[in-house]
Amino acid sequence: SSTGRVLDAVSAMLGICRERTYDGEPAMKLESFARGGRIGEWPLVFLTKDGMDILSTRELCHEALLRVLQHGTATHMQKRKDIAASFQYNLARGIAALAVRAADGLGIRPIALSGGVVYNEMIRETITNSTAKTNFRSRMSRVALREPTPPPSSASSSAAGISSLSFWSMRALINCQAISPTIRTKKMVK
């Protein structure tokens, strides 16, 4: 499922937004709620499925759930903010790690950010900072930052798919060359 749906699930788990009345509502409320939360690093689990590296969002959700259960569902507001902030931070770290692996495997430096999840400032900034620490540059359309439009309501592609498409589009623009669609599905091995 898409990254937005994962954010929606965590928003519901933390009792922030359990009913969606418009597209992106739970994820946006999660982002807002997380402000002021203390960030903690959680373990990241990467898997390979159908030849593609993926971040296990199931493991991140499990970590968040363990922390909720440890403190109770009616836990102190600050603890819930900490969980919300940490979840977003670690999700973004994982996305950044996948992007760096792919770009490094292909020998290119710029990494394009795309999809509804990059409208989340904390996630976008964490990806940007994480990639910069490894000497990669992240790019996002300035138009998208000035004039955000919601992602399609039928968003069904995964963050990896969105990132992959964005990644290959940026590469095509930089190298001015056609790209074989079969390359996108192959695991990037350094």
Disulfide bonds with the S-S distance in Angstrom:
none
